Amino acid sequence: MIPYAFTYHRAKSVAEAERLLGGEAQLLAGGQSLIPAMKTRLAAPPALVDISGLRELAFIRSEGDDLVIGANATHFQVASNAEVKRLLPALAYLAGMIGDPAVRYRGTLGGSLANNDPAADYPAAALALAARIKTNRRQIDADDFFTGLFATALEPGEIILEARFALPQRAGYAKFRNPASRYALAGVFVAQGKKGVRVVATGAGACVFRLSQMERALEKNFGPAALASIGVDDGALNSDIHASAEYRAHLVGVMARRAVESALA
Ligand SMILES: Cc1cc2nc3c(=O)[nH]c(=O)nc-3n(C[C@H](O)[C@H](O)[C@H](O)COP(=O)(O)OP(=O)(O)OC[C@H]3O[C@@H](n4cnc5c(N)ncnc54)[C@H](O)[C@@H]3O)c2cc1C
């Protein structure tokens, strides 16, 4: 066993969390990514600032044409919330497909966005829905937020407070799950809204990415047939023990067509 000790703080407010986040201290929300990383020593922060008790960040509400979800809303809350199911069913479906019940009861939207796992589901929805992510310091567009493998635009000490999703005309999500972890081998979120059609893949590359050829085709004709002849380049896709890049490219095409079918259903 590799010896390791850390200090644990339980923040009672966002302001207190900000104060405690000095040095290399790290936020702890649902712990569904950070705790496993600490157990394997892939992460070894000297201090944890637990924000999971901040109920003021666990809200879900509609505001005009937006759905606003607090960082501490759990995957279970999003999956089961009546407003989300009514206004943005694709997001409720996505949240209900994350991991298993234990992960969904603890894991949070903010933790998932901040972690930006290449196979996570929420980053695909955030980018496809052009979400605006509010932190304790500023607002960041999803287009600028996801910067690479487990990397985001967040700066040290920055805390996600909420994500604002503009309600689309229609949206759909489809994912091909790894049967063991339930993470996406490939997942595609399709949304048609004020910013046009956006098609985003997760699980396939180092970070979520848009599929511009598919977006152009769907702008002309929003239906699965529009994607029939569009191939996906496997050049930059992941290849690992779970799937080859070539297989992932194939899956992205299939998931995109299923996501469109789901958006039309
Ligand atoms: C068995 C298993 C299966 C899983 N399957 C899936 C899956 O199918 N799909 C999927 O998308 N995910 C999956 N996950 C990951 C899960 O969704 C996590 O809940 C999520 O990635 C992290 O959320 P969390 O609240 O647990 O964050 P934590 O683990 O507490 O934190 C993760 C990171 O985010 C930072 N952070 C947390 N909150 C904030 C905030 N408000 N502001 C800034 N930084 C913050 C932390 O400092 C840390 O770096 C799985 C996890 C497990 C253990």
The ligand as an SDF file (V2000), in Angstrom:
LIG
                    3D

 53 58  0  0  0  0  0  0  0  0999 V2000
  -18.6970    2.4390  -11.7550 C   0  0  0  0  0  0  0  0  0  0  0  0
  -18.8310    3.8050  -12.3640 C   0  0  0  0  0  0  0  0  0  0  0  0
  -19.5270    3.9440  -13.5650 C   0  0  0  0  0  0  0  0  0  0  0  0
  -19.6520    5.1960  -14.1490 C   0  0  0  0  0  0  0  0  0  0  0  0
  -20.3380    5.2870  -15.3480 N   0  0  0  0  0  0  0  0  0  0  0  0
  -20.4680    6.4800  -15.9310 C   0  0  0  0  0  0  0  0  0  0  0  0
  -21.1990    6.6180  -17.1560 C   0  0  0  0  0  0  0  0  0  0  0  0
  -21.7450    5.6660  -17.7070 O   0  0  0  0  0  0  0  0  0  0  0  0
  -21.2710    7.8620  -17.6900 N   0  0  0  0  0  0  0  0  0  0  0  0
  -20.7180    8.9650  -17.0990 C   0  0  0  0  0  0  0  0  0  0  0  0
  -20.8350   10.0600  -17.6360 O   0  0  0  0  0  0  0  0  0  0  0  0
  -20.0500    8.8590  -15.9350 N   0  0  0  0  0  0  0  0  0  0  0  0
  -19.9240    7.6660  -15.3260 C   0  0  0  0  0  0  0  0  0  0  0  0
  -19.2650    7.5920  -14.1200 N   0  0  0  0  0  0  0  0  0  0  0  0
  -18.7110    8.8250  -13.5140 C   0  0  0  0  0  0  0  0  0  0  0  0
  -19.7930    9.5580  -12.7400 C   0  0  0  0  0  0  0  0  0  0  0  0
  -20.7160   10.1430  -13.6330 O   0  0  0  0  0  0  0  0  0  0  0  0
  -19.2450   10.6710  -11.8220 C   0  0  0  0  0  0  0  0  0  0  0  0
  -20.2860   10.9450  -10.9940 O   0  0  0  0  0  0  0  0  0  0  0  0
  -18.8510   11.9860  -12.4340 C   0  0  0  0  0  0  0  0  0  0  0  0
  -17.8880   11.7550  -13.3830 O   0  0  0  0  0  0  0  0  0  0  0  0
  -18.2120   12.9100  -11.3920 C   0  0  0  0  0  0  0  0  0  0  0  0
  -19.1650   13.5030  -10.5690 O   0  0  0  0  0  0  0  0  0  0  0  0
  -18.9670   13.5270   -8.9910 P   0  0  0  0  0  0  0  0  0  0  0  0
  -19.9970   14.4200   -8.4440 O   0  0  0  0  0  0  0  0  0  0  0  0
  -18.9250   12.1460   -8.4890 O   0  0  0  0  0  0  0  0  0  0  0  0
  -17.5500   14.2720   -8.8780 O   0  0  0  0  0  0  0  0  0  0  0  0
  -16.2760   13.9580   -7.9640 P   0  0  0  0  0  0  0  0  0  0  0  0
  -15.7930   12.5790   -8.1980 O   0  0  0  0  0  0  0  0  0  0  0  0
  -16.5460   14.3690   -6.5720 O   0  0  0  0  0  0  0  0  0  0  0  0
  -15.2700   15.0070   -8.6180 O   0  0  0  0  0  0  0  0  0  0  0  0
  -14.7880   14.8280   -9.9280 C   0  0  0  0  0  0  0  0  0  0  0  0
  -13.9110   16.0280  -10.3050 C   0  0  0  0  0  0  0  0  0  0  0  0
  -14.7070   17.1930  -10.4470 O   0  0  0  0  0  0  0  0  0  0  0  0
  -14.2770   18.2240   -9.5500 C   0  0  0  0  0  0  0  0  0  0  0  0
  -15.5060   18.9050   -9.1360 N   0  0  0  0  0  0  0  0  0  0  0  0
  -16.5810   18.3410   -8.5430 C   0  0  0  0  0  0  0  0  0  0  0  0
  -17.5700   19.2620   -8.4020 N   0  0  0  0  0  0  0  0  0  0  0  0
  -17.0960   20.4140   -8.9170 C   0  0  0  0  0  0  0  0  0  0  0  0
  -17.6370   21.7290   -9.0760 C   0  0  0  0  0  0  0  0  0  0  0  0
  -18.8790   22.0440   -8.6680 N   0  0  0  0  0  0  0  0  0  0  0  0
  -16.8650   22.6880   -9.6420 N   0  0  0  0  0  0  0  0  0  0  0  0
  -15.6000   22.3870  -10.0680 C   0  0  0  0  0  0  0  0  0  0  0  0
  -15.0380   21.1800   -9.9520 N   0  0  0  0  0  0  0  0  0  0  0  0
  -15.7810   20.2040   -9.3860 C   0  0  0  0  0  0  0  0  0  0  0  0
  -13.5400   17.4990   -8.4510 C   0  0  0  0  0  0  0  0  0  0  0  0
  -12.5930   18.3310   -7.8370 O   0  0  0  0  0  0  0  0  0  0  0  0
  -12.8770   16.3760   -9.2430 C   0  0  0  0  0  0  0  0  0  0  0  0
  -11.7350   16.8400   -9.8850 O   0  0  0  0  0  0  0  0  0  0  0  0
  -19.1170    6.3510  -13.5160 C   0  0  0  0  0  0  0  0  0  0  0  0
  -18.4420    6.2210  -12.2990 C   0  0  0  0  0  0  0  0  0  0  0  0
  -18.3000    4.9670  -11.7210 C   0  0  0  0  0  0  0  0  0  0  0  0
  -17.5970    4.8420  -10.4000 C   0  0  0  0  0  0  0  0  0  0  0  0
  1  2  1  0
  2  3  1  0
  2 52  2  0
  3  4  2  0
  4  5  1  0
  4 50  1  0
  5  6  2  0
  6  7  1  0
  6 13  1  0
  7  8  2  0
  7  9  1  0
  9 10  1  0
 10 11  2  0
 10 12  1  0
 12 13  2  0
 13 14  1  0
 14 15  1  0
 14 50  1  0
 15 16  1  0
 16 17  1  0
 16 18  1  0
 18 19  1  0
 18 20  1  0
 20 21  1  0
 20 22  1  0
 22 23  1  0
 23 24  1  0
 24 25  2  0
 24 26  1  0
 24 27  1  0
 27 28  1  0
 28 29  2  0
 28 30  1  0
 28 31  1  0
 31 32  1  0
 32 33  1  0
 33 34  1  0
 33 48  1  0
 34 35  1  0
 35 36  1  0
 35 46  1  0
 36 37  1  0
 36 45  1  0
 37 38  2  0
 38 39  1  0
 39 40  1  0
 39 45  2  0
 40 41  1  0
 40 42  2  0
 42 43  1  0
 43 44  2  0
 44 45  1  0
 46 47  1  0
 46 48  1  0
 48 49  1  0
 50 51  2  0
 51 52  1  0
 52 53  1  0
M  END
$$$$
